[in-house]
Amino acid sequence: MLTIRNLPEELHIALRARATNHGRSMEAEVRAILEATIRPPEGLRLGSLLARIGEGIALTEQEHAALTAREANPVRPLPFE
C-alpha cells in the first residue's frame, strides 16, 4: 500500500486525465508509471551496461599495458590454512 500526501492539485488532475486516456484507474496508472520508470528495458544486463559506459573511455598506452599485465598475472587469494 502506498499513500501520497500533499500531491499538487494540478498533478492530481493531470494524473486523472492520463489514466482516463489510457482507460485505467488512477491506481493502475500510477502502477504503470512506476513500472515503466523503475524497471530496466527488457534485455538490459549489467555487462552490457558496463560495456556501454566503457565505450566512451579512451585508454592511454600506459593504462592499456597495466590492464594487460594484470590479466596475464591474476591476483591469487591468500591461503588461510
C-alpha positions in Angstrom: 0.0 0.0 0.0 1.2 3.5 -0.8 -0.2 6.8 0.2 0.9 10.0 -1.4 0.2 13.1 0.6 0.4 16.8 -0.5 0.1 16.0 -4.2 -0.5 19.3 -6.0 -4.0 19.6 -7.4 -2.7 20.2 -11.0 -0.7 17.0 -10.8 -3.7 15.1 -9.5 -5.8 16.4 -12.4 -3.1 15.5 -14.9 -2.8 12.0 -13.5 -6.6 11.5 -13.6 -6.6 12.7 -17.3 -3.7 10.4 -18.2 -5.5 7.4 -16.5 -8.7 8.2 -18.4 -6.8 8.4 -21.7 -5.2 5.0 -21.1 -8.5 3.5 -19.9 -7.2 2.7 -16.4 -8.0 3.7 -12.9 -5.6 6.2 -11.3 -4.1 3.5 -9.1 -3.4 1.3 -12.2 -1.9 4.3 -14.0 0.4 5.0 -11.1 1.5 1.4 -11.1 2.2 1.6 -14.9 4.2 4.8 -14.4 6.3 3.3 -11.6 6.9 0.1 -13.5 7.9 1.9 -16.7 10.2 4.2 -14.7 11.9 1.7 -12.4 12.3 -1.5 -14.4 15.2 -1.5 -16.8 14.5 -2.0 -20.5 14.0 -5.7 -21.4 17.2 -7.5 -22.1 19.5 -4.9 -20.4 22.2 -6.6 -18.5 24.9 -5.3 -16.2 27.7 -6.4 -18.5 26.0 -4.6 -21.5 25.5 -1.5 -19.4 29.2 -1.5 -18.3 30.3 -2.1 -21.9 28.3 0.9 -23.0 29.8 3.1 -20.3 33.3 1.9 -21.2 32.9 2.6 -24.9 33.4 6.3 -24.3 36.6 5.9 -22.4 39.9 6.1 -24.3 42.8 4.4 -22.5 46.3 5.6 -22.7 49.1 3.2 -23.8 50.2 3.0 -20.1 46.7 2.2 -18.9 46.3 -0.5 -21.6 49.7 -2.0 -20.6 48.7 -2.1 -16.9 45.4 -3.8 -17.7 47.1 -6.3 -20.0 49.7 -7.1 -17.3 47.0 -7.6 -14.7 45.2 -10.1 -17.0 48.4 -12.0 -17.5 49.1 -12.3 -13.8 45.8 -12.5 -11.9 45.8 -12.0 -8.2 45.7 -15.2 -6.2 43.8 -15.4 -2.9 45.9 -15.9 0.2 45.8 -19.4 1.8 44.5 -19.4 5.4 45.4 -22.9 6.3 
